[in-house]
Amino acid sequence: MSIVVTGATGHLGSHVVEQLLEKVPAEQITAVVRNAEKAADFADRGVKIALADYNNPASYDNLFSAGDKVLLISGNEFDKGRVQQHKVVIDAAKAAGVALLAYTSAPGTLTAALADDHRGTEEILLDSGVPYALLRNGWYHENYTENLAPVLEHNAVVAAAGEGKVSSASRADYAAAAVAVLTGEGHENTTYELGGDTPWSFAEYAAELSRQTGKDIAYNAVSPEALAGILTGAGLPEPFAQILAGVDASIEKGELVVSTGDLSRLTGRPTTPFAEAIAAALKG
């Protein structure tokens, strides 16, 4: 029996593998990657490495074994048909008879276009009959803390979220929830709505940045159309800029506030405070 993690060298996947190494012997972990060189560190520590690509269905043939627990981390190739990519993994998992397939989805409340691929994947997973766990991850602190340079340069947080709030948490928090599901019992056919313990608004985000930097950082609320224009002006492809603007519109409606407490319950600890993530990024 293996615990198999797809996208294992990605931002979230690498956190999952690191935390699995603290819980189970390395030989019980299989890291599925597209580039073996990126996984060299994991291989050196005894993790099994499997080469496969969502865009090459044959690469998933015989990759899973009966009884495996699999974490399907959603792909980030928005232009390549993510639902079909994910179906490749689900079909392979069904053929092998895996014990559990956990999928990193989006909050059930999210109506933005970003959620469409996740809903499509959930539908295929539920129809497959494979024992599942839906890890409906909320927004990540890192979506903001990894993009502080323009904020600090212009002394402004720019968003199209109005007074809406976000229940964000760190990648490490979401990874810990995945690890709890992969290493625990009784998670079959369950759905977890995951988010940070304390929602925050963009005005509060700007105020916290001001406090920590000593600068006067304002929150500039703009329309979704204006935000999409700013993002494309900064070099983002138009479709992706529209997706991000759509997420902000959903935030304004309260769709990224997650109040279930599932994340801290699964991990057994409070989620990482946003202020702590900001402080770490500023030190970075």
GUSERO-72989 format. One record per residue (C-alpha): residue in one letter; x, y, z. Coordinates in pm, 1 decimal, decimal comma, always signed. Each point is the difference from the previous one (the first is absolute). Last residue first. Layout:
<atoms>
<rest=A&c1=X&c2=Y&c3=Z>
...
</atoms>
This chain:
<atoms>
<rest=G&c1=+1173,4&c2=+3661,0&c3=+314,0>
<rest=K&c1=-38,4&c2=+231,7&c3=+302,2>
<rest=L&c1=-303,2&c2=+163,0&c3=-164,9>
<rest=A&c1=-134,1&c2=-344,9&c3=-93,6>
<rest=A&c1=+32,3&c2=-131,4&c3=+355,4>
<rest=A&c1=-180,1&c2=+306,6&c3=+139,0>
<rest=I&c1=-281,2&c2=-35,2&c3=-253,7>
<rest=A&c1=-43,5&c2=-367,4&c3=+90,2>
<rest=E&c1=-19,8&c2=+90,3&c3=+371,3>
<rest=A&c1=-259,0&c2=+271,3&c3=-70,8>
<rest=F&c1=-207,7&c2=-256,5&c3=-193,7>
<rest=P&c1=-18,8&c2=-219,1&c3=+310,5>
<rest=T&c1=+101,6&c2=-364,1&c3=-61,4>
<rest=T&c1=-296,2&c2=-230,6&c3=+68,4>
<rest=P&c1=-69,3&c2=-115,0&c3=+354,3>
<rest=R&c1=+102,9&c2=-357,4&c3=+83,3>
<rest=G&c1=-131,8&c2=-355,4&c3=-28,2>
<rest=T&c1=+61,2&c2=-14,5&c3=-375,1>
<rest=L&c1=-344,9&c2=-134,2&c3=-86,0>
<rest=R&c1=-179,4&c2=+224,8&c3=+249,9>
<rest=S&c1=+201,7&c2=+306,3&c3=-103,6>
<rest=L&c1=-106,6&c2=-53,5&c3=-360,3>
<rest=D&c1=-360,1&c2=-106,1&c3=+65,5>
<rest=G&c1=-84,1&c2=+315,9&c3=+200,6>
<rest=T&c1=-316,9&c2=+29,8&c3=-210,8>
<rest=S&c1=+11,2&c2=+378,9&c3=-46,8>
<rest=V&c1=+143,1&c2=+37,1&c3=-349,1>
<rest=V&c1=-19,0&c2=+355,7&c3=-132,5>
<rest=L&c1=+97,8&c2=-17,7&c3=-365,6>
<rest=E&c1=-353,4&c2=+50,4&c3=-135,5>
<rest=G&c1=-65,0&c2=+320,6&c3=+193,8>
<rest=K&c1=-151,9&c2=+187,1&c3=-295,6>
<rest=E&c1=+303,8&c2=+231,9&c3=-20,3>
<rest=I&c1=+218,0&c2=-311,2&c3=-3,7>
<rest=S&c1=-192,9&c2=-126,7&c3=-302,8>
<rest=A&c1=+79,3&c2=+321,4&c3=-188,5>
<rest=D&c1=+363,6&c2=-46,9&c3=+101,4>
<rest=V&c1=-9,7&c2=-352,4&c3=-144,4>
<rest=G&c1=-138,4&c2=+135,2&c3=-325,6>
<rest=A&c1=+287,9&c2=+246,1&c3=-24,3>
<rest=L&c1=+236,6&c2=-295,3&c3=+39,0>
<rest=I&c1=-175,1&c2=-196,5&c3=-277,0>
<rest=Q&c1=-5,3&c2=+305,6&c3=-229,4>
<rest=A&c1=+375,8&c2=+47,9&c3=+48,3>
<rest=F&c1=+46,9&c2=-369,6&c3=-86,8>
<rest=P&c1=-194,0&c2=+39,7&c3=-326,3>
<rest=E&c1=+187,7&c2=+324,4&c3=-90,8>
<rest=P&c1=+350,7&c2=-143,1&c3=+46,9>
<rest=L&c1=+186,6&c2=+177,3&c3=+281,6>
<rest=G&c1=+260,5&c2=+256,8&c3=-106,5>
<rest=A&c1=-41,8&c2=+286,2&c3=+247,7>
<rest=G&c1=-237,3&c2=+174,2&c3=-240,2>
<rest=T&c1=-204,9&c2=-320,9&c3=-2,3>
<rest=L&c1=-24,4&c2=+27,0&c3=+378,5>
<rest=I&c1=-94,1&c2=+369,4&c3=-1,2>
<rest=G&c1=-266,7&c2=-57,0&c3=-264,6>
<rest=A&c1=-147,3&c2=-293,9&c3=+192,1>
<rest=L&c1=-7,6&c2=+220,6&c3=+310,2>
<rest=A&c1=-184,6&c2=+276,3&c3=-186,7>
<rest=E&c1=-262,0&c2=-245,4&c3=-123,0>
<rest=P&c1=-41,8&c2=-148,8&c3=+349,7>
<rest=S&c1=-63,3&c2=+353,9&c3=+132,0>
<rest=V&c1=+255,5&c2=+166,4&c3=+228,9>
<rest=A&c1=+54,2&c2=+19,4&c3=+375,9>
<rest=N&c1=+327,7&c2=+171,2&c3=+81,3>
<rest=Y&c1=+109,3&c2=-104,0&c3=+348,8>
<rest=A&c1=+266,4&c2=+237,2&c3=+127,6>
<rest=I&c1=+351,5&c2=-62,9&c3=+130,4>
<rest=D&c1=+151,8&c2=+269,8&c3=+220,3>
<rest=K&c1=+340,7&c2=-148,9&c3=+71,8>
<rest=G&c1=+128,6&c2=-120,8&c3=+338,6>
<rest=T&c1=+51,2&c2=-341,4&c3=-158,6>
<rest=Q&c1=-183,4&c2=-219,4&c3=+253,7>
<rest=R&c1=-276,7&c2=+243,4&c3=+87,6>
<rest=S&c1=-56,5&c2=+110,9&c3=-359,9>
<rest=L&c1=-15,4&c2=-364,8&c3=-111,5>
<rest=E&c1=-256,4&c2=-67,2&c3=+273,4>
<rest=A&c1=-206,8&c2=+301,5&c3=-107,0>
<rest=A&c1=+9,8&c2=-107,9&c3=-366,2>
<rest=Y&c1=-117,8&c2=-350,4&c3=+96,7>
<rest=E&c1=-272,1&c2=+145,5&c3=+224,0>
<rest=A&c1=-126,6&c2=+208,5&c3=-293,5>
<rest=F&c1=+20,8&c2=-313,9&c3=-211,3>
<rest=S&c1=-229,3&c2=-180,0&c3=+243,4>
<rest=W&c1=+94,8&c2=-287,3&c3=+229,8>
<rest=P&c1=-152,0&c2=-335,8&c3=+93,1>
<rest=T&c1=+130,6&c2=-171,2&c3=+315,0>
<rest=D&c1=+19,6&c2=-379,1&c3=+31,2>
<rest=G&c1=+143,1&c2=-60,0&c3=-346,1>
<rest=G&c1=-181,4&c2=-211,0&c3=-255,6>
<rest=L&c1=-99,9&c2=-354,8&c3=-89,1>
<rest=E&c1=-342,8&c2=-136,3&c3=-89,8>
<rest=Y&c1=+47,9&c2=-376,7&c3=+39,9>
<rest=T&c1=-203,6&c2=-251,1&c3=-195,8>
<rest=T&c1=-12,7&c2=-367,2&c3=+96,6>
<rest=N&c1=-32,6&c2=-319,8&c3=-199,5>
<rest=E&c1=+279,7&c2=-179,6&c3=+187,1>
<rest=H&c1=+164,2&c2=+193,9&c3=+284,5>
<rest=G&c1=-36,5&c2=-270,3&c3=+264,8>
<rest=E&c1=+365,1&c2=-62,4&c3=+71,3>
<rest=G&c1=+309,0&c2=+220,3&c3=+8,7>
<rest=T&c1=+321,8&c2=+21,6&c3=-202,8>
<rest=L&c1=-140,7&c2=+145,5&c3=-322,2>
<rest=V&c1=-264,0&c2=+212,3&c3=+175,7>
<rest=A&c1=+243,1&c2=+145,9&c3=+254,1>
<rest=V&c1=+254,9&c2=+56,9&c3=-279,3>
<rest=A&c1=-256,5&c2=+194,9&c3=-202,3>
<rest=A&c1=-81,1&c2=+215,6&c3=+302,9>
<rest=A&c1=+370,0&c2=+62,2&c3=+60,9>
<rest=A&c1=+41,2&c2=+105,6&c3=-363,9>
<rest=Y&c1=-279,7&c2=+255,5&c3=+43,4>
<rest=D&c1=+180,2&c2=+147,5&c3=+300,0>
<rest=A&c1=+341,1&c2=-5,9&c3=-174,4>
<rest=R&c1=-153,7&c2=+184,8&c3=-294,1>
<rest=S&c1=-95,2&c2=+271,9&c3=+246,5>
<rest=A&c1=-355,1&c2=+103,2&c3=+84,5>
<rest=S&c1=-252,6&c2=+239,5&c3=-152,0>
<rest=S&c1=-351,2&c2=+68,2&c3=+123,6>
<rest=V&c1=-55,0&c2=+303,9&c3=-224,4>
<rest=K&c1=-227,6&c2=+298,8&c3=+63,8>
<rest=G&c1=-207,8&c2=+228,3&c3=-220,4>
<rest=E&c1=+3,4&c2=+376,5&c3=+47,7>
<rest=G&c1=+42,6&c2=+66,4&c3=-371,0>
<rest=A&c1=+177,8&c2=-295,8&c3=-158,5>
<rest=A&c1=+137,6&c2=+154,3&c3=-317,2>
<rest=A&c1=+352,6&c2=+24,0&c3=+135,7>
<rest=V&c1=+295,0&c2=+238,9&c3=+14,4>
<rest=V&c1=+209,0&c2=+10,0&c3=+317,9>
<rest=A&c1=+198,6&c2=+323,3&c3=-23,4>
<rest=N&c1=+336,2&c2=+139,6&c3=+101,9>
<rest=H&c1=+104,5&c2=-2,7&c3=-368,8>
<rest=E&c1=+329,9&c2=-186,6&c3=+43,0>
<rest=L&c1=-117,9&c2=-185,2&c3=+309,3>
<rest=V&c1=-306,8&c2=-138,1&c3=-179,9>
<rest=P&c1=+204,0&c2=-70,0&c3=-315,8>
<rest=A&c1=+251,1&c2=-208,4&c3=+201,5>
<rest=L&c1=-254,1&c2=-179,0&c3=+222,7>
<rest=N&c1=-90,9&c2=-276,9&c3=-242,1>
<rest=E&c1=+108,3&c2=-309,8&c3=+190,4>
<rest=T&c1=-189,2&c2=+119,2&c3=+308,7>
<rest=Y&c1=-327,1&c2=+34,8&c3=-191,1>
<rest=N&c1=-68,7&c2=-335,8&c3=-165,6>
<rest=E&c1=+230,9&c2=-132,5&c3=+272,8>
<rest=H&c1=-272,7&c2=+40,7&c3=+261,3>
<rest=Y&c1=-189,7&c2=-267,4&c3=-195,4>
<rest=W&c1=-370,6&c2=+12,9&c3=-92,1>
<rest=G&c1=-234,8&c2=-277,0&c3=+105,3>
<rest=N&c1=+70,7&c2=-367,5&c3=-53,3>
<rest=R&c1=-293,4&c2=-231,6&c3=-61,2>
<rest=L&c1=+167,9&c2=-325,4&c3=+95,3>
<rest=L&c1=-245,8&c2=-248,1&c3=-147,2>
<rest=A&c1=+68,1&c2=-348,6&c3=+133,0>
<rest=Y&c1=-83,6&c2=-290,1&c3=-228,1>
<rest=P&c1=-64,8&c2=-374,0&c3=-15,7>
<rest=V&c1=+0,3&c2=-69,9&c3=-376,6>
<rest=G&c1=-355,4&c2=-45,3&c3=-132,7>
<rest=S&c1=+88,1&c2=+185,4&c3=-318,3>
<rest=D&c1=-310,8&c2=+221,1&c3=+6,9>
<rest=L&c1=+128,5&c2=+182,6&c3=+309,7>
<rest=L&c1=+338,4&c2=+60,0&c3=-162,4>
<rest=I&c1=-151,8&c2=+115,1&c3=-329,4>
<rest=E&c1=-227,2&c2=+246,7&c3=+179,0>
<rest=E&c1=+282,7&c2=+126,5&c3=+220,2>
<rest=T&c1=+209,6&c2=+65,4&c3=-310,3>
<rest=G&c1=-272,8&c2=+208,4&c3=-163,2>
<rest=R&c1=-52,7&c2=+194,2&c3=+322,7>
<rest=H&c1=+374,6&c2=+68,5&c3=+21,3>
<rest=D&c1=+20,0&c2=+110,2&c3=-361,8>
<rest=D&c1=-287,0&c2=+245,2&c3=+56,5>
<rest=A&c1=+140,2&c2=+144,8&c3=+324,4>
<rest=L&c1=+232,0&c2=+251,3&c3=-167,9>
<rest=A&c1=-304,6&c2=+134,4&c3=-186,5>
<rest=A&c1=-114,7&c2=+158,1&c3=+326,9>
<rest=T&c1=-292,5&c2=-165,5&c3=+183,5>
<rest=L&c1=+192,5&c2=-85,5&c3=+319,9>
<rest=T&c1=-226,7&c2=-124,2&c3=+281,3>
<rest=G&c1=+114,8&c2=-362,6&c3=-32,2>
<rest=P&c1=+355,8&c2=+110,6&c3=+69,5>
<rest=A&c1=+250,9&c2=-116,3&c3=-262,2>
<rest=S&c1=+147,0&c2=-346,9&c3=-64,8>
<rest=T&c1=+311,4&c2=-186,7&c3=+106,8>
<rest=Y&c1=-96,4&c2=-362,3&c3=-66,4>
<rest=A&c1=+42,2&c2=-298,2&c3=+231,7>
<rest=L&c1=-20,7&c2=-343,5&c3=-161,8>
<rest=L&c1=-40,0&c2=-285,7&c3=+244,1>
<rest=A&c1=+48,1&c2=-378,2&c3=+10,9>
<rest=V&c1=+125,6&c2=-29,1&c3=-357,5>
<rest=G&c1=-153,9&c2=-264,6&c3=-223,6>
<rest=A&c1=+255,9&c2=+17,4&c3=-280,2>
<rest=A&c1=-251,3&c2=+71,3&c3=-278,1>
<rest=K&c1=-171,4&c2=+262,5&c3=+216,0>
<rest=A&c1=+329,2&c2=+178,2&c3=+73,1>
<rest=A&c1=+92,1&c2=-0,4&c3=-370,9>
<rest=D&c1=-340,2&c2=+147,3&c3=-89,8>
<rest=I&c1=+32,7&c2=+265,3&c3=+272,6>
<rest=V&c1=+349,4&c2=+95,9&c3=-118,2>
<rest=V&c1=-102,1&c2=+41,7&c3=-365,2>
<rest=K&c1=-319,4&c2=+175,5&c3=+114,0>
<rest=H&c1=+219,4&c2=+271,7&c3=+158,0>
<rest=Q&c1=+145,7&c2=+91,6&c3=-337,8>
<rest=Q&c1=-349,0&c2=-6,9&c3=-155,1>
<rest=V&c1=-124,5&c2=+242,8&c3=+264,2>
<rest=R&c1=+310,3&c2=+217,8&c3=-39,8>
<rest=G&c1=-60,2&c2=+74,4&c3=-366,7>
<rest=K&c1=+333,5&c2=+131,8&c3=-120,4>
<rest=D&c1=-37,2&c2=+378,1&c3=+37,7>
<rest=F&c1=-21,7&c2=+9,6&c3=+380,0>
<rest=E&c1=+321,9&c2=-196,9&c3=+35,4>
<rest=N&c1=+7,5&c2=+13,7&c3=+380,3>
<rest=G&c1=-82,2&c2=-362,4&c3=+76,4>
<rest=S&c1=-205,7&c2=-103,0&c3=+301,8>
<rest=I&c1=+191,1&c2=-204,4&c3=+255,1>
<rest=L&c1=-124,2&c2=-357,8&c3=-13,8>
<rest=L&c1=+101,2&c2=-158,3&c3=+329,8>
<rest=V&c1=-9,1&c2=-378,6&c3=-23,4>
<rest=K&c1=-35,6&c2=-268,0&c3=+265,6>
<rest=D&c1=+112,1&c2=-333,7&c3=-140,5>
<rest=G&c1=-199,2&c2=-315,4&c3=+79,7>
<rest=A&c1=+29,4&c2=-151,5&c3=-346,5>
<rest=S&c1=+300,9&c2=+142,4&c3=-181,5>
<rest=F&c1=+46,3&c2=+325,1&c3=-191,1>
<rest=L&c1=+242,2&c2=+73,4&c3=-285,9>
<rest=N&c1=-126,6&c2=-293,9&c3=-208,7>
<rest=D&c1=-93,1&c2=+232,6&c3=-288,1>
<rest=Y&c1=+48,0&c2=+362,9&c3=+112,2>
<rest=S&c1=+255,0&c2=+79,8&c3=-273,7>
<rest=A&c1=-251,8&c2=-126,8&c3=-256,9>
<rest=P&c1=-223,2&c2=+301,4&c3=+73,8>
<rest=N&c1=+264,6&c2=+249,6&c3=-118,4>
<rest=N&c1=-123,5&c2=+354,1&c3=+69,7>
<rest=Y&c1=-27,8&c2=-66,3&c3=+375,6>
<rest=D&c1=+370,4&c2=-87,6&c3=-7,0>
<rest=A&c1=+178,5&c2=-289,7&c3=+166,3>
<rest=L&c1=+341,5&c2=-87,0&c3=+140,9>
<rest=A&c1=-12,9&c2=-195,9&c3=+325,8>
<rest=I&c1=+245,3&c2=+63,9&c3=+284,2>
<rest=K&c1=+14,4&c2=-216,2&c3=+312,6>
<rest=V&c1=+104,0&c2=+199,7&c3=+307,5>
<rest=G&c1=+324,2&c2=-123,3&c3=+158,5>
<rest=R&c1=+155,5&c2=+326,1&c3=+115,4>
<rest=D&c1=+215,9&c2=+33,6&c3=-311,1>
<rest=A&c1=-314,2&c2=-41,7&c3=-210,4>
<rest=F&c1=-163,2&c2=+294,9&c3=+180,2>
<rest=D&c1=+301,8&c2=+220,0&c3=-73,1>
<rest=A&c1=+10,8&c2=-114,8&c3=-362,3>
<rest=A&c1=-365,0&c2=+94,0&c3=-58,5>
<rest=K&c1=+73,2&c2=+301,2&c3=-220,2>
<rest=E&c1=+239,4&c2=-214,9&c3=-202,7>
<rest=A&c1=-274,6&c2=-257,0&c3=-62,4>
<rest=N&c1=-212,8&c2=+248,7&c3=-194,9>
<rest=R&c1=-366,4&c2=-80,2&c3=-61,5>
<rest=V&c1=-62,6&c2=-112,5&c3=+356,2>
<rest=V&c1=-194,4&c2=-261,6&c3=+196,6>
<rest=A&c1=+147,6&c2=-37,8&c3=+348,7>
<rest=T&c1=-56,1&c2=-345,7&c3=+149,2>
<rest=I&c1=+11,2&c2=-28,6&c3=+378,8>
<rest=Q&c1=+12,3&c2=-330,3&c3=+192,2>
<rest=E&c1=+377,3&c2=-24,7&c3=-50,2>
<rest=A&c1=+43,4&c2=+326,9&c3=+189,9>
<rest=P&c1=-135,4&c2=-150,8&c3=+323,6>
<rest=V&c1=-310,2&c2=+182,6&c3=+129,0>
<rest=K&c1=-77,2&c2=+310,1&c3=+208,1>
<rest=E&c1=+285,7&c2=+251,8&c3=-34,2>
<rest=L&c1=+58,2&c2=-101,0&c3=-362,2>
<rest=L&c1=-368,3&c2=+71,5&c3=-62,0>
<rest=Q&c1=+64,0&c2=+362,4&c3=+101,1>
<rest=E&c1=+272,9&c2=+44,9&c3=-260,3>
<rest=V&c1=-211,8&c2=-178,3&c3=-263,4>
<rest=V&c1=-297,4&c2=+228,0&c3=+67,1>
<rest=H&c1=+208,9&c2=+318,7&c3=-2,6>
<rest=S&c1=+153,5&c2=-105,8&c3=-334,1>
<rest=G&c1=-348,1&c2=-59,6&c3=-138,1>
<rest=L&c1=-128,0&c2=+347,0&c3=+89,9>
<rest=H&c1=+258,4&c2=+206,2&c3=-190,1>
<rest=G&c1=+64,8&c2=-266,3&c3=-263,8>
<rest=T&c1=+253,8&c2=-281,4&c3=+32,1>
<rest=A&c1=-260,2&c2=-265,7&c3=+75,5>
<rest=G&c1=-241,9&c2=+86,6&c3=-278,3>
<rest=T&c1=-163,0&c2=-334,1&c3=+75,4>
<rest=V&c1=+43,4&c2=-151,5&c3=+347,5>
<rest=V&c1=-21,5&c2=-377,7&c3=+52,4>
<rest=I&c1=-23,8&c2=-153,9&c3=+345,4>
<rest=S&c1=+108,6&c2=-355,7&c3=-57,7>
<rest=M&c1=-131,0&c2=-338,9&c3=+104,2>
</atoms>
